[in-house]
């Protein structure tokens, strides 16, 4: 079968459909990025969230329950103030949890190589838990995932377990993560533009293709020993602390502030 | 180049090296799984962590600092008791954070198809943020990632921001996540065994290959509309709440308790 034709068909079908999201539109902070991606013949976005702070009234004992049964007490894509949280928590009956969910984006890619380039852009921009999915019909999707979350139980059986002072402190942390998340989205947009320029250049000058590969040039190893090491123990897993777990792409440079 | 030969070389090199992890050995709860994977010619593990509760004395204002500067106040792969946490927090100077880091595993795969099968096993077992990385030399690694974390700021500039009662409650949540995490590792082991049996069967009976593909049979769509929808807004991203963000593999069945 002609993969390119099938991809074009998928893309047309996807982009022609109504936005089925609750909000019904792309989040403000990622509109430009989504547009840039959808303007490329080799990509289209299938879902996105710019990042948000939310409070869920979840199941008892810290276990989340099905979304359909799970009550959202608060959702915001903007910095959050204490009073909104206090008001929201008054409505809790179960175990309410405050979460910061960072930027997430799913991009269907024409072929694996396109996904590889986008994956490198994502990791270089600080989205170190990004990964590729290849479905049965060759449907290739890059999930851009950050590691920059927060998940804080706040109430048990509807009863608040923390002080207002703590909520103030927590929101300060959450709002700063929101700020950093925004910076990373901007970084991703800029890295993507450069990568697309290089790719275009390499297509017009195939002889410099290798040089033009953003993902494969000028990489720093964060930890050469580790990169070579067996590391079946915790060593590589310790990367999680720094919000990344990418021994598979240890040749990809990362940002100090992520580490 | 002969990909299989190169893969065998990589595997021999990796498994012959000393375990460079701080612990110097594979975590008890994943030894069997790691052994099962490394016994397959198409796989080898490059890092693993069974899951752990840790307290980090991080940077001020909720931003983590480089691992080398980041002080571990407590790390345990077993359920955690309040007194240990209280003692650990007394040593905090900065912003201490309690984290539950679930199971993470990195598996280098001989070829993309091997990674696809393992990816489906991982997602079917509840590890819904798993993803594939393909490096420049075709190095193909599946990162098995859960979504079952916890990240809770506990102290600011060395000062405890929560009550002991809250810490008790929080540890109850963390320990339950640890339990659920163990169950998922067992589920992953069993799903993997079945997938390997099917793959072996399909190799001996190529005519039933399609049927034998664990990743491509008996799948339920969690949400067909969503799967087909543009969903560039929050709809798909809402999956995050349930700990998954896999529109790219929406044809893969998931476990109710994950949703």
Boltz contact constraints between the chains, C-beta under 6 A:
constraints:
  - contact:
      token1: [A, 14]
      token2: [B, 230]
      max_distance: 6.0
  - contact:
      token1: [A, 17]
      token2: [B, 229]
      max_distance: 6.0
  - contact:
      token1: [A, 17]
      token2: [B, 230]
      max_distance: 6.0
  - contact:
      token1: [A, 19]
      token2: [B, 230]
      max_distance: 6.0
  - contact:
      token1: [A, 19]
      token2: [B, 232]
      max_distance: 6.0
  - contact:
      token1: [A, 19]
      token2: [B, 233]
      max_distance: 6.0
  - contact:
      token1: [A, 20]
      token2: [B, 225]
      max_distance: 6.0
  - contact:
      token1: [A, 20]
      token2: [B, 229]
      max_distance: 6.0
  - contact:
      token1: [A, 20]
      token2: [B, 231]
      max_distance: 6.0
  - contact:
      token1: [A, 20]
      token2: [B, 235]
      max_distance: 6.0
  - contact:
      token1: [A, 21]
      token2: [B, 231]
      max_distance: 6.0
  - contact:
      token1: [A, 21]
      token2: [B, 233]
      max_distance: 6.0
  - contact:
      token1: [A, 21]
      token2: [B, 234]
      max_distance: 6.0
  - contact:
      token1: [A, 21]
      token2: [B, 235]
      max_distance: 6.0
  - contact:
      token1: [A, 22]
      token2: [B, 234]
      max_distance: 6.0
  - contact:
      token1: [A, 23]
      token2: [B, 233]
      max_distance: 6.0
  - contact:
      token1: [A, 23]
      token2: [B, 234]
      max_distance: 6.0
  - contact:
      token1: [A, 24]
      token2: [B, 233]
      max_distance: 6.0
  - contact:
      token1: [A, 25]
      token2: [B, 233]
      max_distance: 6.0
  - contact:
      token1: [A, 26]
      token2: [B, 232]
      max_distance: 6.0
  - contact:
      token1: [A, 26]
      token2: [B, 233]
      max_distance: 6.0
  - contact:
      token1: [A, 34]
      token2: [B, 232]
      max_distance: 6.0
  - contact:
      token1: [A, 45]
      token2: [B, 232]
      max_distance: 6.0
  - contact:
      token1: [A, 46]
      token2: [B, 247]
      max_distance: 6.0
  - contact:
      token1: [A, 47]
      token2: [B, 231]
      max_distance: 6.0
  - contact:
      token1: [A, 47]
      token2: [B, 236]
      max_distance: 6.0
  - contact:
      token1: [A, 47]
      token2: [B, 237]
      max_distance: 6.0
  - contact:
      token1: [A, 47]
      token2: [B, 247]
      max_distance: 6.0
  - contact:
      token1: [A, 48]
      token2: [B, 232]
      max_distance: 6.0
  - contact:
      token1: [A, 49]
      token2: [B, 234]
      max_distance: 6.0
  - contact:
      token1: [A, 49]
      token2: [B, 237]
      max_distance: 6.0
  - contact:
      token1: [A, 61]
      token2: [B, 176]
      max_distance: 6.0
  - contact:
      token1: [A, 62]
      token2: [B, 173]
      max_distance: 6.0
  - contact:
      token1: [A, 62]
      token2: [B, 176]
      max_distance: 6.0
  - contact:
      token1: [A, 66]
      token2: [B, 259]
      max_distance: 6.0
  - contact:
      token1: [A, 67]
      token2: [B, 241]
      max_distance: 6.0
  - contact:
      token1: [A, 67]
      token2: [B, 242]
      max_distance: 6.0
  - contact:
      token1: [A, 101]
      token2: [B, 240]
      max_distance: 6.0
  - contact:
      token1: [A, 104]
      token2: [B, 237]
      max_distance: 6.0
  - contact:
      token1: [A, 104]
      token2: [B, 245]
      max_distance: 6.0
  - contact:
      token1: [A, 106]
      token2: [B, 247]
      max_distance: 6.0
  - contact:
      token1: [A, 106]
      token2: [B, 248]
      max_distance: 6.0
  - contact:
      token1: [A, 116]
      token2: [B, 134]
      max_distance: 6.0
  - contact:
      token1: [A, 131]
      token2: [B, 131]
      max_distance: 6.0
  - contact:
      token1: [A, 131]
      token2: [B, 132]
      max_distance: 6.0
  - contact:
      token1: [A, 131]
      token2: [B, 143]
      max_distance: 6.0
  - contact:
      token1: [A, 132]
      token2: [B, 131]
      max_distance: 6.0
  - contact:
      token1: [A, 132]
      token2: [B, 132]
      max_distance: 6.0
  - contact:
      token1: [A, 133]
      token2: [B, 248]
      max_distance: 6.0
  - contact:
      token1: [A, 133]
      token2: [B, 249]
      max_distance: 6.0
  - contact:
      token1: [A, 134]
      token2: [B, 116]
      max_distance: 6.0
  - contact:
      token1: [A, 135]
      token2: [B, 249]
      max_distance: 6.0
  - contact:
      token1: [A, 136]
      token2: [B, 216]
      max_distance: 6.0
  - contact:
      token1: [A, 141]
      token2: [B, 248]
      max_distance: 6.0
  - contact:
      token1: [A, 143]
      token2: [B, 131]
      max_distance: 6.0
  - contact:
      token1: [A, 150]
      token2: [B, 151]
      max_distance: 6.0
  - contact:
      token1: [A, 151]
      token2: [B, 150]
      max_distance: 6.0
  - contact:
      token1: [A, 151]
      token2: [B, 151]
      max_distance: 6.0
  - contact:
      token1: [A, 152]
      token2: [B, 152]
      max_distance: 6.0
  - contact:
      token1: [A, 153]
      token2: [B, 173]
      max_distance: 6.0
  - contact:
      token1: [A, 156]
      token2: [B, 169]
      max_distance: 6.0
  - contact:
      token1: [A, 161]
      token2: [B, 166]
      max_distance: 6.0
  - contact:
      token1: [A, 161]
      token2: [B, 169]
      max_distance: 6.0
  - contact:
      token1: [A, 162]
      token2: [B, 162]
      max_distance: 6.0
  - contact:
      token1: [A, 162]
      token2: [B, 166]
      max_distance: 6.0
  - contact:
      token1: [A, 166]
      token2: [B, 161]
      max_distance: 6.0
  - contact:
      token1: [A, 166]
      token2: [B, 162]
      max_distance: 6.0
  - contact:
      token1: [A, 169]
      token2: [B, 156]
      max_distance: 6.0
  - contact:
      token1: [A, 169]
      token2: [B, 161]
      max_distance: 6.0
  - contact:
      token1: [A, 173]
      token2: [B, 62]
      max_distance: 6.0
  - contact:
      token1: [A, 173]
      token2: [B, 153]
      max_distance: 6.0
  - contact:
      token1: [A, 176]
      token2: [B, 61]
      max_distance: 6.0
  - contact:
      token1: [A, 176]
      token2: [B, 62]
      max_distance: 6.0
  - contact:
      token1: [A, 216]
      token2: [B, 136]
      max_distance: 6.0
  - contact:
      token1: [A, 229]
      token2: [B, 17]
      max_distance: 6.0
  - contact:
      token1: [A, 229]
      token2: [B, 20]
      max_distance: 6.0
  - contact:
      token1: [A, 230]
      token2: [B, 14]
      max_distance: 6.0
  - contact:
      token1: [A, 230]
      token2: [B, 17]
      max_distance: 6.0
  - contact:
      token1: [A, 230]
      token2: [B, 19]
      max_distance: 6.0
  - contact:
      token1: [A, 231]
      token2: [B, 20]
      max_distance: 6.0
  - contact:
      token1: [A, 231]
      token2: [B, 21]
      max_distance: 6.0
  - contact:
      token1: [A, 231]
      token2: [B, 47]
      max_distance: 6.0
  - contact:
      token1: [A, 232]
      token2: [B, 19]
      max_distance: 6.0
  - contact:
      token1: [A, 232]
      token2: [B, 26]
      max_distance: 6.0
  - contact:
      token1: [A, 232]
      token2: [B, 34]
      max_distance: 6.0
  - contact:
      token1: [A, 232]
      token2: [B, 45]
      max_distance: 6.0
  - contact:
      token1: [A, 232]
      token2: [B, 48]
      max_distance: 6.0
  - contact:
      token1: [A, 233]
      token2: [B, 19]
      max_distance: 6.0
  - contact:
      token1: [A, 233]
      token2: [B, 21]
      max_distance: 6.0
  - contact:
      token1: [A, 233]
      token2: [B, 23]
      max_distance: 6.0
  - contact:
      token1: [A, 233]
      token2: [B, 24]
      max_distance: 6.0
  - contact:
      token1: [A, 233]
      token2: [B, 25]
      max_distance: 6.0
  - contact:
      token1: [A, 233]
      token2: [B, 26]
      max_distance: 6.0
  - contact:
      token1: [A, 234]
      token2: [B, 21]
      max_distance: 6.0
  - contact:
      token1: [A, 234]
      token2: [B, 22]
      max_distance: 6.0
  - contact:
      token1: [A, 234]
      token2: [B, 23]
      max_distance: 6.0
  - contact:
      token1: [A, 234]
      token2: [B, 49]
      max_distance: 6.0
  - contact:
      token1: [A, 235]
      token2: [B, 20]
      max_distance: 6.0
  - contact:
      token1: [A, 235]
      token2: [B, 21]
      max_distance: 6.0
  - contact:
      token1: [A, 236]
      token2: [B, 47]
      max_distance: 6.0
  - contact:
      token1: [A, 237]
      token2: [B, 47]
      max_distance: 6.0
  - contact:
      token1: [A, 237]
      token2: [B, 49]
      max_distance: 6.0
  - contact:
      token1: [A, 237]
      token2: [B, 104]
      max_distance: 6.0
  - contact:
      token1: [A, 240]
      token2: [B, 101]
      max_distance: 6.0
  - contact:
      token1: [A, 241]
      token2: [B, 67]
      max_distance: 6.0
  - contact:
      token1: [A, 242]
      token2: [B, 67]
      max_distance: 6.0
  - contact:
      token1: [A, 245]
      token2: [B, 104]
      max_distance: 6.0
  - contact:
      token1: [A, 247]
      token2: [B, 46]
      max_distance: 6.0
  - contact:
      token1: [A, 247]
      token2: [B, 47]
      max_distance: 6.0
  - contact:
      token1: [A, 247]
      token2: [B, 106]
      max_distance: 6.0
  - contact:
      token1: [A, 248]
      token2: [B, 106]
      max_distance: 6.0
  - contact:
      token1: [A, 248]
      token2: [B, 133]
      max_distance: 6.0
  - contact:
      token1: [A, 248]
      token2: [B, 141]
      max_distance: 6.0
  - contact:
      token1: [A, 249]
      token2: [B, 133]
      max_distance: 6.0
  - contact:
      token1: [A, 249]
      token2: [B, 135]
      max_distance: 6.0
  - contact:
      token1: [A, 259]
      token2: [B, 66]
      max_distance: 6.0
